[in-house]
């Protein structure tokens, strides 16, 4: 039994463990002595490390451990992975970015997030970063005075675990010669890596966390992600689609999509200003879009019955239109569309009548459900909006709220069929609270022939770029290519699409 001092020391030791090891201890699978042996002999610090050692059956060979401990860890890992707290993708990116910037400034050949963050999952577990560096000491030192640093959990020659803003961040700084292998291994997913290992075995190779090896050789045959895929007879597979679904088969058959990229985006068709619930003026949004190099943008404030702090009144439409007309004269380098985000009401009608809607250059229609309607009734409201000739685009179709609300449980295939038939666009929304449509649903949409728009749904000028990046991550997870996306096209094509639907 521990005395009081012993309990204090034990609690302190547990608190200073990286989260994965702490939860492994708290699960009862191992003791503190076991963890010390794991870390001392194998350098294990995370679930990814433990999985690699389990695959090699190396835990049983550590002095002080045995096959019983290895089996206990293997049994505990599924529950351990489920217990890892997850944070929204947008917050994870904002926490990782300062760390990435410091590593790059300190001379990293490259620095990238890995795991669920690199793959663009809606909710991120561990935030881990890999930076390729010959001498990581200055970089690691530079991270010890991050503004929001709470404490350092572990510091080694090439590893650092710290807590900032109540979230653990792990940093690994392998030499450039082995960093590509770490990047591949830690990005995952586990199923994707299993498929690559099977492919490697069929070619007489071994795919290990340290690299791709031929037979019993100890020297890797490729140093980069791209090189390892190439050695396996595959093109490089983008991390966003490494889900263990059909991406490896698609790569083997030459069917990988040419995924949408930031350079393909010509403009942003969904944003809010101080005319409704946005923070900034129309001009602030315009100047930010000009700085991003956009060819066009759309101001789309909320209609009166939206649950927003401010909304656009019929009288406000006239005044906002005049403001936008004035800005067009002052910013000729960008096309400014005057639009609105209009609510779809309980009976399927829209919050503005057609006489008002025809004044806008572009109309977005949204469900912000407040009536407790069943899925079939929500779908009827969507279908009514899709049939309206003035509706260009359906926004955030599931209306989920991450991490609190799952979103509507609808027959989305019927919505997609109606949208494709009517020429109505469906949105991939990069707002951190929505991230809607998520990748699998976006893939279903484009398979149904829907044209999508990738928008920021931004309420602050400074977040326009970040929220577009989030939308692009979702789109890439959905195998979306530039040809599927409205706002990769020139403004003349967008105006023609809007006019064609109104002419119906």
N, C-alpha and C positions, 0 to 999 in steps of 0.2 A: 504493500500500500504506500501511496505517496503521502508525505506530510504536506503542510500548507506551502512551504517553500518549494517542494517538489512539484506540486500542482501549478504554481506560478511559472516555474521553469518550463514545464511541459506545455502549458497554454501559450507561452511565449514562443516556444519552438514551433508549435503548430501554426500560430499566426504568421510566422515568418517563412512558411513553406509556400512555394507556388501553389496556386489554387488546385490544380489537378492532383498533386501529391497530398495536399491537405484533405481533399475529399476522399482520396483513396484510404488515408488513415482513418477518417471519420466513418467510412463504410465498415470498418472492422476487419478488412481483408489483410491488413499488414500492421506491424508495430512501427514505432519510431526507429527502432534498431534496423528493421527491414528497410525502411526508407533510406536510412543512412547508407546501408550497404548498396542499395539500388543506385543511389546518386554517386557514391564514392567509386564504385566499380564500373558503372555503365554510363554515368552522367545523365541518367534519366531525370527529366524535369516536367514532362507533359504527357498527355494521352498519346500523342504521336510517337514519342520516345518509347513508351511502354508497349504500344502495338508492334513497333519494330523489333523490340527485344523478345516479345512473345513469339513472333513469327520465326525468329532464329533460335528459340528455346535456349536463350542465353541466361535467363534469370536463374534457372536451376543450377547453373555452374558457378554462381557467385558464392564465395565463402560466407557462411551464415544464412544462406538461403537454400532452398531445395525445390523439388518438383511440387510439393504441397503448396508452398508460397506462390509459385508460378501459376498453379491451377486456381488459387484463390484470387489472384490478380486478374486472370483471364475471366473468371466468373463475375468479378465486380465491375469490369469495364463497361458493359452495356448500360447498367444503372448509373455508373459514373458519368458517362457521356450524356445521358438524359438529364442528369442533375446540373450540368453546367449552365449557369445563368446566361441568357442570351439577350443581346441588346440590339436595337434597330440598326439597320445598315448605315443610315445617315450619321448616327452618333458614332458608330465604330469608325467610319471614315474620318470624321472630324478629330477623333482621338489619335488615330494613326498618322495623320498628315504631319503634325509637328515633329514626330519622331522620324518619319521618312525624310523630312526636310533637313533635319540635323545630320542624319547619316550621310545624305548626299553631299551636304556642305563640308563634311569631315573627310571626304575623299572616297566614298564607296564607289566601286565601279558601277554598281546599280543597287538599288534598295526597293524591295517590293513587299506588299502584304501577302500573306499566304492563307491557306485554309478557307473557311467560309467567307471571309472578307474578300479575298481575291476572286472567288467564284461568284460573288455578288448575291449571296443568299439574303433574304429579307431580314432575318434575325441571325446575328453573328455570335458564335461562342467565344473561343479564345481569339484574342487579337495577337497574332504572331507576325513578325517581320523578319525577312532574310535580307542581309546586306553583304555583298561580295567585297571582302577587304583582306589585303595582305596583313596590315597592322591595324587591328580594330581598337587599340587602347585609346587613342585620342577621341574616337567616335563615341566609345562607351563613356568616357569621362564627360563628354559634352552633354550626354543625356541626364547626368546627375543633377543638373540645375534647371530642368524643365519647370515652367512656372507653376503647374498644378501637381508636381510630384509629391505624393504622400509619403511613400517609403520605398526602399529597395529591398526586394525579397531575396535576390541572389545576384551576385556579380562574379563572373569568372573571366578567363582570358578572352573567350569568344561568345559568352552568353550573358545576358542581362535580363532580369525579371523585375519589373517595377509596377507600382500601383499609382495611377493618376486618375483623378475624378472618380474614385471608387471602382475603377476597372483595371484589371491586370493586363499588362502588355509585355510580351516576350520578344526579345531581340536576339537573333543569331547572326554571327558574323563569320561565316566560313571563308576559307581562302577561295579566290576566284576559280581555281581548278576543280573544286568540289561543290561550289555554291549552286550550280545548275541542278545537281542531283538533289540537294536539299530543297530547292524551289519546287521541283516536281513532286517529291515525296510529301512535303508539307502542304502543298496545295490540295492534293487529293482529287476527287473523293476516294474513299476506301474502295468502293466498287470499281471505279475507273482504274485505280492502281492494280487491283486484282486482275482485271482484264489485260492490262499491260504486262503483268508478270506472267500470265498464261501465254501470251503472245511471245514473250521473251524466252520462256522455257521451250516453246516449240521450235525456236531458232537456235537452241543450244546456249542461250544467254541466261544470266541471273540479273534481275532488277532488284537492287538493294537501295537503302537510303543513301548509301555513299556513291551510287552510280550504277551504270550498266556494264556488266562484266561478261567476258567470254569464257565459258567453261570454268576451270579452276584458276583463271588468271586473277591477279590482285591489282592490275592496272585497268582503270575504266576505259572503255572504248569510245566514250563520248563525254564531253565536259559540260555541255549546255542542254537545256530542255529540248531545243530544236534538234540537236545532234542525236539525242537519245530516241526521239520519235523517228528521226530519219533512219537510224540503225535498225529500228523495228519495222521499217518499211512503211511508215506512216508520215503524212504531213503533220506539222505542228497543230495540235488541237487546242483551240482557245480555252482558257480556264473556265469561262462562264458555262460551258456546255460539258464539262467533265463530271457528269452526273452518274455515269455507269449505265446509261440507257442504251441508245443505239449509236453513240458518237464514234466508237471505235470501228464498228461495222461500216458506218458512213465514210469514215476516213479510208478504210480499206477499199471501198467501192468507188472512191472519188466523188462522194456526195456531200462533203462538208460544205456548209453555207459560207459565203463570203460575207461575214457579219458586218452589220452597221458599225461605223466608227465616228468619232467626234468630227472628223474632217468632212463627213458627208452632210452634216446638218447645216441648212441654210438659214433657218430662222426658228422662232419659238412662237407658238400660236395660242398660248394660255398663260396669262399672268394678270395680277391684280394690283391696283393702285389705291391711293388714299380716297378715291371716289367710292370704294367699298371697303373691304377689310384689309387692303394692303397698307404697308407702312409708308411707302414712298410715292412721290408725285409721278405723273405721267412722264414728265421730262426726265426724271431720274432713271426711270426704266428705259427710256429711249437712249439716253447717253450710255447706259450700261450695255445695251444690246449693240450699239455702235462699236463700243470697245471690244465686244466679243466677235466683231466682224460679220454680224448677221446681215443678210440682204433684206430681211423683212421681219416683222414682229406683229403681234396682235394684242391690243389692250382689251381685256375681257372681264370687266367687273360684274359683280353679282346683281341679279334682279331682286325686286322688293321682298319676295317671300323666302329668300334664302336665310338661313340661320347665321347671319353675319352681323358684325358690329355696325357696319354701315352698308347701304345698298344703293344701287343706281335707280333713281326715280325717272319717270317719263320726262320730267322737266330737266333732270340732270343729263339725260341723253343728249339734248340739244346743246347744252353748255359744254359737255365733254367733247362732243363732235367739233365744236368751234376750237377748243383748245388743241385737239389733235390736228385740225386743219392748219393752225398757226405753227405747230411744231413741224409739220411736213415741209413748210417753207424754210424753216431753219435747219432742218436735217435732211437734205435731199438725198444723202447717200444711203438712206434706209427707207423702205416702204413701211408705213405705219397703218395697219388695219384697225379700224374701229369695230370692235366686237362686243359681245357680252356672254356671260355664262348664265343662262336662263334656267330656272327650276322647272322640272316636269311635275305638274301638280297631281293631286290624287285622282283626278278623272282623266289624266293623260294629256290634258291641255297644257299649254306653256304659260309662264308667268307674265310674258308680254304678248299682246295680240299681234297678228301678222302685220298690221299697219305699222307697228313700231319695229318689228323684227326686220322688215324690209329696209329700214334705214341703216342697218348695220352691214359692214362688209363681210362679216363672218359671225355665225351663231353657234355657240356651244350649248348643249343641253345636258342637264345633270339631275340625278336623283339624290336628294339629301333626305332620305326617308324619315318621316316623323309620324306616320299614320299606322304603323304596325301591320302593313299589308303583307299578305302571304306571297310566296314566290311567284305564283301564276299571275297575281294582280300587278306585282312589280314589273313582270315581263310585259304585260299588256301596256303599261305606261311607257316602257322603253319603246315598244313597237309603234305606239302612236307617235312618239317623238321622231322616230326614224322615218316615218311616212311624211312628216311635215317637210315641205320643200325648202323651208328656210333654215332647217337644222343641218349644219355642215358636219358636226362632230359630236359624238357621245363621249363625255369625260368619265374618268375613273369608274369604269362600269360596275365593279363589285362594291364600291364605296366602303372598302374596309378601312379600319383605323388601327394601324400597327402600334403596339402589340395588343390592343384591347378588344378589337372587333374583327371577326373573321370576314365579314362581307356577305353579300347576298348569295343565297343558294338558288341560283336560277338555271334555267335551260339556256346556257349561253350559246349553244350551237344554233338555236332558233334565232337569237339576237344577231349572231354573226351572219347567218344566212340572209336575214332581212337587211342588214347593213350592206352586205355585198351586193344584193339585188338593187338597192335604192341608191347606191353610190354614197352612203354615209360613212364617214370616217369614225373609227373607234380609237380612243386614246390610250397610250402608255404614259402614265402620269408619274413624274419623278419627285413629287412632293414626299418628303420623308415619312409623313404620317399615312400616306396612301400606298405608294409603290404599287401601282395598279394600272395595267394588268401585270401580274407576276408572270414569270417566264413560261410556265406550262400553258397558261391560258392564252398568252400572246401567241404561242406556237399554234394553238388550235385556231385562233383568229385568222392568222395568215394562211393556214391550210384551207380555211373556208373561203378564201378569196378576198378577205377584208383588207382594205388599205388602212394602215395605222398612222397616227401622228405621235411623235415623241415630244412631250412638252414638259416644262418645268413646273407649271401651276404655282408660280413663285409669287410671294407676297413681299419680298425685299429685294432690292436691286443687287445687293452683294451676294445673294444666293442663286442668282440666275444660272451661273455656270455650274455650280455644284449640283443643283437639282436636275439640270440637263444630263450631267454625268450619271446620276442615279437612274434616270429614265433610260439612258443608253445601256446600263448594266442589265436592267430588266429585259430590254429588247434583245440584247445579245443572248441572254439565257433562253429566250424564246426562239432562237435561230432566225432572227429577223435580219433581212438584208436591205441594203439601200432601196432596192426596187419596190419594197413593200411599204415605204414610208413617205407620207405626203410631204413633209417638210425637208426632204432631200431634193425637191423639185423647185424649179424657178417660180417666181411669183406669178408669171403669166399662166402657168399650168394650174396653180391653185385658184386663181380667179376664174379660169375656164371651168374647173370642176364645180365651183360654187354656182356659177351661172347655169351650168347644165342641169344641176339638180333643181334649181329654182324654176327653170323652164319646164320641168315636168309637171 
